[in-house]
Amino acid sequence: MRSFPVVLALFFAFVASSSAFMALRPALLPNARTTTALNVDIMIEVNQGEPIDSALRRFKREVNKSGHLIDLRHKRYHESSQEKVKRKAAQARLRKRFERMQKRRMQQQNRV
């Protein structure tokens, strides 16, 4: 699990901008964006009285949606141009498949 330090750094960036810790760091604004050296620009708003577990769950979801950890995973080792083309083609096939499934679901829902 080599991506653990990255997730840990992102978590600490989240905690630093959390409204629960504003008393410790008054100079931070509640909606301040934190950007790491990886140019990760992820922001979630922590509502008053929201449990840290749900905020952390939302943060993890946003990190996964941004795709930065996947890019880091691919950049961990050298990837030749042919391997990159194959990976991109496979990703495109999955994306198209998902879009077709979504389209079918929407058509079935409209029939009912």
Order of alpha helices (4+ residues) and beta strands (2+ residues): alpha-alpha-alpha-alpha
